[in-house]
Amino acid sequence: MKKVLLTGGNGFFCTRFSKYYKDKYNIFSLSRKELDVTKEEDVFESLRKIKPDYVIHAAAIAVTDFCNEHPEVAHKINVDGAVNVAKACKEVGAKMIFISSEQVFNGNLESGPYDEEHKAVPNTVYGENKLEAEGLLKNILDELWILRFTWLFGLPERGLNINSNIMWNTVSSILKGEKIKGPVNEYRGMTYVQQVIEEFDKIFEIPYGTYNLGSKNDLNRFEVVKLILKEMGLEHRIEEILEKDEEKYAQNKRDIRLNTDKIIASGLNFTTTEEGITQCLKDYKLYNK
């Protein structure tokens, strides 16, 4: 049984990966308390002890505002930590998967979708960190996959972590009786996390390189929330619940959609965002049409 080491083991993605693949791989899921990636010697010690076949490096500070306010802390974790893991992978002969982000394109003025060869222009500390780390890791490791995730969505499960995402944000706002403001000038890929999990082990079989990963989506954020409400059977309450936000990104439309043709051609399958939303709601028995 192959050994897979996960950094950031308590995160949204990693807790679901561990649950889904617990019988297929020998998984070592390390939280920040168990492995601080900023401590180089600790990283080397852990990898020497475990001798993993694969390391999925998901540990990061992904909160944009925090990174912007604390750039030194963000760089230490998001860049230096990734470099530490890559160096340790090289020493023990482990293959590395680096989880990057669509936000490397957050400062691009032209519209997406962007493919892997498109010049990335990040305008946040988090996006800058991810792009810098991508470049540094390529100089350290040959056996490296860089995966630029779209925005993953899902709903809470017992014992698994949940992140802010389009589905949970919408459902929790409904439960709280809060009005939802949906920007009409924001476009991004949004992918059902379960689809990513189920397809993920195919990564181990595809050529090394950089890949955009996730669903294709042509809807703006307002339209996505509206779709969620319709699929939940709340179409009659849309005007009560949802409000168009025409001010946010009005000056510069935000479009960080990714062209995922390369990874789809490599054998991974993803539905559109619309189909993923329907599947998610059906899985959690919230689909009501």
C-alpha positions as CSV (number, residue, x, y, z in Angstrom):
1,M,0.0,0.0,0.0
2,K,1.5,3.3,-1.1
3,K,2.2,5.9,1.6
4,V,0.6,9.4,1.2
5,L,1.6,12.2,3.5
6,L,-0.8,15.2,3.7
7,T,0.3,18.6,5.1
8,G,-2.5,20.8,6.4
9,G,-4.2,17.6,7.3
10,N,-7.1,19.2,9.2
11,G,-8.2,21.3,6.1
12,F,-11.3,21.1,4.0
13,F,-9.7,19.1,1.2
14,C,-7.4,16.9,3.3
15,T,-10.0,15.6,5.8
16,R,-12.2,14.5,2.8
17,F,-9.2,12.9,1.0
18,S,-8.3,10.9,4.2
19,K,-11.8,9.7,4.6
20,Y,-12.3,8.7,1.0
21,Y,-8.9,6.9,0.5
22,K,-8.4,5.4,3.9
23,D,-8.6,1.9,2.5
24,K,-6.6,2.5,-0.6
25,Y,-3.5,4.3,0.8
26,N,-1.5,4.4,4.0
27,I,-2.3,8.0,4.8
28,F,-0.3,10.2,7.2
29,S,-2.4,13.3,7.7
30,L,-0.5,15.9,9.6
31,S,-2.0,19.0,11.0
32,R,-0.1,22.1,11.8
33,K,0.3,21.0,15.4
34,E,1.8,17.7,14.2
35,L,4.0,19.3,11.5
36,D,4.9,23.0,11.3
37,V,6.2,23.3,7.7
38,T,8.1,26.5,8.6
39,K,10.5,24.4,10.7
40,E,12.8,22.8,8.2
41,E,14.4,20.2,10.5
42,D,11.0,19.0,11.6
43,V,9.9,18.6,8.0
44,F,13.0,16.6,7.1
45,E,12.6,14.5,10.2
46,S,8.9,13.7,9.5
47,L,9.6,12.7,5.9
48,R,12.7,10.6,6.8
49,K,10.6,8.7,9.4
50,I,7.5,8.2,7.2
51,K,9.3,7.8,3.8
52,P,6.1,8.6,1.8
53,D,5.6,7.8,-1.8
54,Y,3.6,10.9,-2.3
55,V,3.3,14.2,-0.4
56,I,0.3,16.4,-1.0
57,H,1.2,19.8,0.2
58,A,-1.9,21.6,1.1
59,A,-0.7,23.5,4.2
60,A,-1.2,27.2,3.7
61,I,-2.7,30.4,4.9
62,A,-5.4,31.1,2.3
63,V,-7.3,33.9,4.0
64,T,-6.6,36.8,1.6
65,D,-7.1,39.6,4.1
66,F,-4.9,38.0,6.7
67,C,-2.1,37.5,4.1
68,N,-2.4,41.1,3.0
69,E,-2.1,42.3,6.6
70,H,0.6,39.9,7.6
71,P,2.8,39.4,4.5
72,E,5.9,38.1,6.4
73,V,3.9,35.4,8.2
74,A,2.1,34.4,5.0
75,H,5.4,34.2,3.1
76,K,7.0,32.1,5.8
77,I,4.2,29.5,5.6
78,N,3.1,29.7,2.0
79,V,6.5,30.0,0.3
80,D,9.2,29.0,2.8
81,G,7.1,26.1,4.1
82,A,6.5,24.8,0.6
83,V,10.2,25.0,-0.2
84,N,11.0,23.0,3.0
85,V,8.6,20.3,2.0
86,A,10.0,20.1,-1.6
87,K,13.6,19.8,-0.3
88,A,12.6,17.0,2.0
89,C,10.7,15.2,-0.8
90,K,13.8,15.4,-2.9
91,E,15.9,13.9,-0.2
92,V,13.6,10.9,0.5
93,G,12.5,10.4,-3.1
94,A,8.9,11.3,-2.6
95,K,6.7,12.7,-5.4
96,M,5.1,16.0,-4.5
97,I,1.7,17.5,-5.3
98,F,1.6,21.2,-4.6
99,I,-1.9,22.7,-4.2
100,S,-1.9,26.1,-5.8
101,S,-4.8,28.4,-6.6
102,E,-6.7,30.3,-9.3
103,Q,-5.8,33.4,-7.4
104,V,-2.5,33.6,-9.2
105,F,-4.6,35.3,-11.9
106,N,-6.4,37.7,-9.5
107,G,-4.7,40.7,-10.9
108,N,-5.1,39.9,-14.6
109,L,-7.1,42.6,-16.4
110,E,-8.0,40.5,-19.4
111,S,-10.9,38.1,-19.1
112,G,-10.5,34.3,-18.4
113,P,-10.6,31.5,-18.7
114,Y,-6.8,31.2,-18.4
115,D,-4.9,28.2,-19.4
116,E,-1.6,27.0,-17.8
117,E,0.6,29.0,-20.2
118,H,-1.2,32.3,-19.6
119,K,0.9,34.9,-17.8
120,A,-0.3,35.1,-14.2
121,V,-0.5,38.5,-12.6
122,P,-1.5,38.1,-8.9
123,N,-2.5,41.2,-6.9
124,T,-2.8,39.8,-3.4
125,V,-0.1,38.5,-1.1
126,Y,-1.7,35.0,-1.2
127,G,-1.7,34.9,-5.0
128,E,1.9,36.2,-5.1
129,N,2.9,33.6,-2.6
130,K,1.4,30.7,-4.6
131,L,3.0,31.9,-7.8
132,E,6.4,32.4,-6.2
133,A,6.3,28.9,-4.6
134,E,5.3,27.4,-7.9
135,G,8.5,28.7,-9.5
136,L,10.8,27.8,-6.6
137,L,9.5,24.2,-6.4
138,K,10.1,23.6,-10.1
139,N,13.8,24.4,-9.5
140,I,13.9,21.8,-6.7
141,L,11.9,18.9,-7.9
142,D,11.4,17.1,-11.2
143,E,8.7,14.8,-9.8
144,L,6.2,17.5,-9.1
145,W,2.6,18.2,-9.9
146,I,1.3,21.8,-9.4
147,L,-2.5,21.9,-9.2
148,R,-4.2,25.2,-9.4
149,F,-7.5,24.6,-7.7
150,T,-10.7,26.4,-8.6
151,W,-12.9,27.4,-5.6
152,L,-14.1,24.2,-4.0
153,F,-17.6,24.0,-2.5
154,G,-19.4,21.5,-0.3
155,L,-21.4,21.2,2.9
156,P,-20.4,20.2,6.5
157,E,-19.9,16.5,7.4
158,R,-19.4,15.1,10.8
159,G,-15.7,15.1,11.8
160,L,-14.6,17.0,8.6
161,N,-13.5,20.6,8.3
162,I,-15.6,23.1,6.3
163,N,-14.3,26.2,4.6
164,S,-16.1,29.3,3.4
165,N,-17.5,28.4,0.0
166,I,-20.4,29.3,-2.3
167,M,-22.6,26.4,-1.2
168,W,-22.1,26.6,2.5
169,N,-22.2,30.4,2.5
170,T,-25.6,30.3,0.8
171,V,-27.1,27.7,3.0
172,S,-25.9,29.2,6.2
173,S,-27.2,32.6,5.2
174,I,-30.6,31.1,4.6
175,L,-30.5,29.4,8.0
176,K,-29.6,32.7,9.7
177,G,-32.2,34.7,7.7
178,E,-29.5,36.9,6.2
179,K,-29.8,38.7,2.9
180,I,-27.3,37.5,0.3
181,K,-25.5,40.0,-1.9
182,G,-24.4,38.3,-5.2
183,P,-21.8,40.2,-7.3
184,V,-22.7,40.3,-11.0
185,N,-19.1,41.2,-12.0
186,E,-17.4,38.2,-10.5
187,Y,-16.7,35.1,-12.5
188,R,-14.7,32.1,-11.2
189,G,-14.6,28.4,-11.4
190,M,-16.5,26.6,-8.6
191,T,-16.1,22.8,-8.2
192,Y,-17.9,20.3,-6.0
193,V,-15.2,19.1,-3.6
194,Q,-16.4,15.5,-3.8
195,Q,-15.7,15.4,-7.6
196,V,-12.1,16.5,-6.9
197,I,-11.7,13.9,-4.2
198,E,-13.0,11.0,-6.4
199,E,-10.8,12.0,-9.4
200,F,-7.7,12.8,-7.4
201,D,-5.8,9.5,-7.4
202,K,-5.6,9.8,-11.2
203,I,-3.1,12.6,-10.6
204,F,-0.5,10.0,-9.6
205,E,-0.6,8.6,-13.1
206,I,-0.4,11.7,-15.3
207,P,2.7,13.5,-16.5
208,Y,4.4,15.9,-14.1
209,G,3.6,19.5,-14.6
210,T,1.2,22.4,-13.9
211,Y,-2.5,21.8,-14.2
212,N,-5.6,23.9,-13.8
213,L,-8.1,21.7,-11.9
214,G,-11.9,21.9,-11.6
215,S,-15.2,22.7,-13.2
216,K,-15.9,25.1,-16.0
217,N,-18.4,27.9,-15.3
218,D,-19.9,30.7,-17.3
219,L,-22.2,32.0,-14.6
220,N,-21.4,35.1,-12.4
221,R,-21.6,34.7,-8.7
222,F,-25.1,36.2,-8.5
223,E,-26.3,33.7,-11.0
224,V,-24.7,30.8,-9.1
225,V,-26.4,31.7,-5.9
226,K,-29.7,32.1,-7.8
227,L,-29.2,28.6,-9.2
228,I,-28.6,27.1,-5.7
229,L,-31.8,28.7,-4.5
230,K,-33.8,27.4,-7.4
231,E,-32.4,23.9,-7.0
232,M,-33.3,23.9,-3.4
233,G,-36.9,24.7,-4.3
234,L,-36.7,28.3,-3.1
235,E,-37.4,30.0,-6.4
236,H,-40.4,31.8,-4.9
237,R,-38.1,33.4,-2.2
238,I,-35.3,34.6,-4.5
239,E,-36.2,38.3,-4.3
240,E,-36.5,38.0,-0.5
241,I,-33.2,36.2,-0.1
242,L,-30.9,37.4,-2.9
243,E,-29.8,40.9,-3.9
244,K,-27.7,41.9,-6.9
245,D,-24.4,43.5,-6.1
246,E,-23.6,45.7,-9.0
247,E,-21.0,47.8,-7.3
248,K,-18.4,45.2,-6.3
249,Y,-15.8,44.8,-9.1
250,A,-17.8,47.3,-11.2
251,Q,-14.5,49.2,-12.2
252,N,-12.6,46.0,-13.0
253,K,-14.6,42.9,-13.5
254,R,-13.1,39.9,-11.6
255,D,-12.7,37.0,-13.9
256,I,-10.4,34.2,-12.5
257,R,-11.9,31.3,-14.4
258,L,-9.5,28.5,-15.4
259,N,-9.3,26.6,-18.6
260,T,-9.2,23.0,-17.4
261,D,-8.9,21.3,-20.8
262,K,-5.4,20.0,-20.1
263,I,-6.3,18.0,-17.0
264,I,-9.5,16.8,-18.6
265,A,-7.5,15.6,-21.6
266,S,-5.3,13.7,-19.1
267,G,-8.3,11.6,-18.0
268,L,-9.8,13.5,-15.1
269,N,-13.5,14.2,-15.3
270,F,-15.4,17.2,-13.9
271,T,-18.9,18.4,-14.5
272,T,-19.8,22.0,-15.0
273,T,-20.4,24.1,-11.9
274,E,-24.1,24.0,-12.6
275,E,-24.1,20.2,-12.6
276,G,-21.9,20.0,-9.6
277,I,-24.3,22.2,-7.6
278,T,-27.2,19.9,-8.5
279,Q,-25.1,16.8,-7.5
280,C,-24.0,18.3,-4.2
281,L,-27.6,19.2,-3.2
282,K,-28.8,15.7,-4.2
283,D,-26.0,14.1,-2.1
284,Y,-27.1,16.1,1.0
285,K,-30.8,15.6,0.3
286,L,-31.3,19.4,-0.3
287,Y,-32.4,19.1,-3.9
288,N,-36.1,20.0,-4.2
289,K,-37.3,20.4,-7.8
